[in-house]
Amino acid sequence: MAPAAVEVVDPRLLIREEGLKGYLTEFKRKLKGGELGSLPVIVGLIIIWTVFQIKDSLFLSSTNMVNISFFLAATGMIALGLVFVLLLGEIDLSVASVSGLSASIFAIFSTTHGMNVWLALVLTILTGVGIGAIHGFFFAKIGVPAFVVTLAGNLGWNGLMLWLLGSTGSLSIQDTGPMHILGQRSFFMDQDIAGAYILATVGVAALLVGSLVEQARRRKAGVPFRPTSEIALRAIALAVVAYVAAYVLNKSAGVPNALVIFLVALVICDFVLRRTTFGRKVFAVGGSIEGARRAGINVALIRIAVFAISGGFAAIGGLFLAAQTYTATLAAGSGNLLMLAIAAAVIGGTSLFGGRGNVWSALLGMLVIQSIQTGLDLLNMNTSIQYMITGAVLLAAVVIDSVSRRTQKTSGRA
């Protein structure tokens, strides 16, 4: 007689049936297996805030939190585009010069030629997308390493920016349209204390509704789904964070528009990467190029698209930076902007080795970097100290990533 069939039960279902004990067991298993997720950066952020608050009581003040939330958005946008590239296991060294060039192009369109500011905005972003697509073409079709292509782009586009700005070295940008929306004095529902709470409510409601819809869809398909209790706990945790943040920011000026737009971009990109075929293909190519080819994925097209996305977000980041001073200058895209954008994505948890990470690492990484910069400014520390500390944090993030991947290989989970 044939042996009785053994019913296979998904281990995730058993974990959830055990309640809190099951989740603790799963958490310990992930730690032992090197699946750290965002835990290191969150712990690091708590330590950084605690240290700076002890050193200066103004660090966690509402005014300082508004400054941090405003200034992180520009570099965060550039880092967001870099996340897509890093997921492929590649790098884009041109994003800083593309951001500076984009600010110059916008200034020429809107100020020199008097073009409608919104049309100038669209053309500027499309220019960034086109530049990224050119980089992607040389990389994916010609076979030039991404490092070389984007390094050449970094030099070339910076030269074009210098040529466009001419002998004056700067062009003013009017405080109108998108520049006014992104400016330092512009806040979500300006002068209305309800704005921050409305934003927090929308975010919590979106998470709750999205989770319940996903639960119903997975239950109907007969696959593991999150229990309602877990969804409720996640919503409550987000609500606590969101409403506390809203309260703190409202004590000063409110939520900067730049931060709101950055958060919207994060939500959209998170949906694209986690819920669309394109996003799954990006992870597939980053995880194994040969495996992706055998699965029928057009690897070259995915690569070109990813670099185009990186170029587009570099252009948007350049516009964010230009809105801080209403000027396009020779200094745009220079200095440590490139390194900070790359550091933000890596510190936030996106792997340099490809195939692992998420768009929220751009936000977490920029929170760490901007907190360090702002805290050291409050303590009147030299810029050299900022560079050294940021470099040390970046090295620590890469070490954690490397050790985590090695641990996963050892446990057979890589």
DATA-V6894 format. One record per backbone hydrogen bond with DSSP energy under -0.5 kcal/mol. NH is the residue of the N-H (numbers start at 0). CO is the residue of the C=O. E is the energy in kcal/mol with one decimal. If there is no record, write none. Layout:
NH&CO&E ; NH&CO&E
This chain:
6&4&-0.6 ; 8&6&-0.5 ; 12&9&-1.3 ; 13&9&-1.2 ; 14&10&-2.2 ; 15&11&-1.8 ; 16&12&-1.9 ; 17&13&-1.2 ; 17&14&-0.5 ; 18&15&-1.0 ; 20&17&-0.8 ; 22&18&-1.7 ; 23&19&-2.2 ; 24&20&-2.2 ; 25&21&-2.3 ; 26&22&-2.4 ; 27&23&-2.3 ; 28&24&-2.1 ; 29&25&-2.2 ; 30&26&-2.1 ; 31&27&-2.4 ; 32&28&-1.8 ; 33&30&-1.2 ; 34&29&-2.8 ; 35&33&-1.6 ; 38&35&-1.7 ; 41&37&-2.1 ; 42&38&-2.5 ; 43&39&-2.6 ; 44&40&-2.4 ; 45&41&-2.1 ; 46&42&-2.2 ; 47&43&-2.6 ; 48&44&-2.6 ; 49&45&-2.3 ; 50&46&-2.6 ; 51&47&-2.3 ; 52&48&-2.2 ; 53&49&-2.0 ; 54&50&-2.0 ; 55&51&-2.7 ; 58&55&-1.8 ; 60&57&-1.5 ; 64&60&-2.2 ; 65&61&-2.1 ; 66&62&-1.9 ; 67&63&-2.5 ; 68&64&-2.4 ; 69&65&-1.9 ; 70&66&-2.5 ; 71&67&-1.6 ; 72&69&-0.9 ; 74&70&-0.6 ; 75&71&-2.0 ; 76&72&-2.0 ; 77&73&-1.4 ; 78&74&-2.6 ; 79&75&-2.1 ; 80&76&-1.6 ; 81&77&-1.7 ; 82&78&-1.6 ; 83&79&-0.9 ; 84&80&-1.1 ; 85&81&-3.0 ; 86&82&-2.0 ; 87&83&-0.6 ; 87&84&-1.2 ; 88&85&-1.7 ; 89&84&-1.8 ; 94&91&-0.5 ; 97&93&-2.5 ; 98&94&-2.0 ; 99&95&-1.9 ; 100&96&-2.6 ; 101&97&-2.4 ; 102&98&-1.8 ; 103&99&-1.7 ; 104&100&-2.6 ; 105&101&-2.6 ; 106&102&-2.1 ; 107&103&-2.4 ; 108&104&-2.7 ; 109&105&-2.9 ; 110&106&-2.4 ; 111&106&-1.4 ; 112&107&-2.2 ; 114&108&-2.8 ; 119&115&-2.6 ; 120&116&-1.9 ; 121&117&-2.1 ; 122&118&-2.5 ; 123&119&-2.1 ; 124&120&-2.2 ; 125&121&-2.5 ; 126&122&-1.9 ; 127&123&-1.9 ; 128&124&-2.3 ; 129&125&-2.6 ; 130&126&-2.5 ; 131&127&-2.3 ; 132&128&-2.3 ; 133&129&-2.0 ; 134&130&-2.1 ; 135&131&-2.5 ; 136&132&-2.3 ; 137&133&-2.1 ; 138&134&-1.9 ; 139&135&-3.4 ; 140&136&-2.7 ; 141&136&-1.3 ; 142&137&-0.8 ; 143&137&-2.1 ; 148&144&-2.5 ; 149&145&-2.6 ; 150&146&-1.6 ; 151&147&-2.5 ; 152&148&-2.1 ; 153&149&-2.4 ; 154&150&-1.7 ; 155&151&-3.1 ; 156&152&-2.8 ; 157&153&-1.0 ; 158&154&-2.0 ; 159&155&-2.1 ; 160&156&-2.0 ; 161&157&-2.0 ; 162&158&-2.1 ; 163&159&-2.5 ; 164&160&-2.2 ; 165&161&-1.2 ; 167&164&-0.5 ; 168&164&-0.9 ; 170&327&-2.3 ; 172&325&-2.8 ; 175&173&-2.1 ; 178&175&-1.4 ; 179&175&-0.6 ; 180&176&-1.8 ; 181&177&-2.0 ; 182&178&-0.9 ; 183&322&-0.5 ; 185&182&-1.5 ; 186&184&-0.5 ; 187&254&-3.4 ; 189&186&-1.1 ; 191&188&-2.1 ; 192&190&-0.6 ; 194&191&-1.7 ; 196&192&-0.7 ; 197&193&-2.8 ; 198&194&-2.2 ; 199&195&-2.2 ; 200&196&-2.5 ; 201&197&-2.5 ; 202&198&-2.1 ; 203&199&-2.3 ; 204&200&-2.7 ; 205&201&-2.5 ; 206&202&-2.0 ; 207&203&-2.5 ; 208&204&-2.9 ; 209&205&-2.5 ; 210&206&-2.4 ; 211&207&-2.2 ; 212&208&-2.5 ; 213&209&-2.2 ; 214&210&-2.4 ; 215&211&-2.3 ; 216&212&-2.2 ; 217&213&-2.7 ; 218&214&-2.5 ; 219&215&-2.1 ; 220&216&-1.6 ; 221&217&-0.7 ; 221&218&-0.7 ; 222&217&-2.4 ; 230&226&-1.9 ; 231&227&-2.6 ; 232&228&-2.1 ; 233&229&-2.4 ; 234&230&-2.4 ; 235&231&-2.5 ; 236&232&-2.5 ; 237&233&-2.4 ; 238&234&-2.4 ; 239&235&-2.4 ; 240&236&-2.0 ; 241&237&-3.1 ; 242&238&-2.7 ; 243&239&-2.0 ; 244&240&-2.3 ; 245&241&-2.3 ; 246&242&-2.3 ; 247&243&-2.5 ; 248&244&-2.6 ; 249&245&-2.2 ; 250&246&-1.0 ; 250&247&-0.6 ; 251&248&-1.4 ; 253&248&-2.4 ; 255&253&-0.6 ; 256&185&-1.7 ; 259&255&-1.8 ; 260&256&-2.6 ; 261&257&-2.0 ; 262&258&-2.6 ; 263&259&-2.3 ; 264&260&-2.4 ; 265&261&-2.1 ; 266&262&-2.3 ; 267&263&-2.4 ; 268&264&-2.6 ; 269&265&-2.5 ; 270&266&-2.1 ; 271&267&-2.2 ; 272&268&-2.5 ; 273&269&-2.3 ; 274&270&-2.6 ; 275&271&-0.9 ; 278&271&-0.9 ; 279&275&-1.8 ; 280&276&-2.1 ; 281&277&-2.0 ; 282&278&-2.0 ; 283&279&-2.0 ; 284&280&-2.7 ; 285&281&-2.2 ; 286&282&-2.0 ; 287&283&-2.5 ; 291&287&-2.3 ; 292&288&-2.4 ; 293&289&-2.4 ; 294&290&-1.3 ; 295&292&-1.8 ; 296&291&-2.3 ; 298&296&-1.5 ; 301&297&-2.0 ; 302&298&-2.4 ; 303&299&-2.4 ; 304&300&-2.6 ; 305&301&-2.4 ; 306&302&-2.2 ; 307&303&-2.1 ; 308&304&-2.2 ; 309&305&-2.2 ; 310&306&-2.3 ; 311&307&-2.3 ; 312&308&-2.4 ; 313&309&-1.9 ; 314&310&-2.0 ; 315&311&-2.1 ; 316&312&-2.7 ; 317&313&-2.0 ; 318&314&-1.8 ; 319&315&-2.1 ; 320&316&-2.4 ; 321&317&-2.3 ; 322&318&-1.9 ; 323&319&-0.6 ; 323&320&-1.0 ; 324&320&-0.6 ; 324&321&-0.9 ; 325&321&-2.3 ; 326&321&-1.0 ; 327&170&-2.9 ; 328&326&-0.6 ; 329&168&-1.4 ; 331&328&-1.3 ; 333&330&-2.0 ; 336&333&-1.3 ; 339&335&-2.5 ; 340&336&-2.4 ; 341&337&-2.3 ; 342&338&-2.7 ; 343&339&-2.5 ; 344&340&-1.7 ; 345&341&-2.1 ; 346&342&-3.4 ; 347&343&-2.0 ; 348&345&-1.3 ; 349&344&-2.2 ; 350&355&-2.5 ; 353&350&-0.9 ; 354&86&-2.7 ; 360&357&-1.6 ; 361&358&-1.6 ; 362&358&-0.6 ; 363&359&-2.5 ; 364&360&-2.7 ; 365&361&-1.6 ; 366&362&-2.2 ; 367&363&-1.9 ; 368&364&-2.5 ; 369&365&-3.0 ; 370&366&-1.8 ; 371&367&-2.1 ; 372&368&-2.5 ; 373&369&-2.8 ; 374&370&-2.7 ; 375&371&-2.4 ; 376&372&-1.9 ; 377&373&-2.2 ; 378&374&-1.4 ; 379&376&-1.4 ; 380&375&-3.0 ; 384&381&-0.9 ; 385&381&-1.3 ; 386&382&-2.3 ; 387&383&-2.1 ; 388&384&-2.6 ; 389&385&-2.7 ; 390&386&-2.6 ; 391&387&-2.1 ; 392&388&-2.4 ; 393&389&-2.4 ; 394&390&-2.5 ; 395&391&-2.3 ; 396&392&-2.2 ; 397&393&-2.2 ; 398&394&-2.5 ; 399&395&-2.5 ; 400&396&-2.2 ; 401&397&-2.7 ; 402&398&-2.9 ; 403&399&-2.5 ; 404&400&-2.4 ; 405&401&-2.2 ; 406&402&-2.5 ; 407&403&-2.3 ; 408&404&-2.2 ; 409&405&-2.2 ; 410&406&-2.1 ; 411&408&-0.9 ; 412&407&-3.6 ; 413&407&-0.9
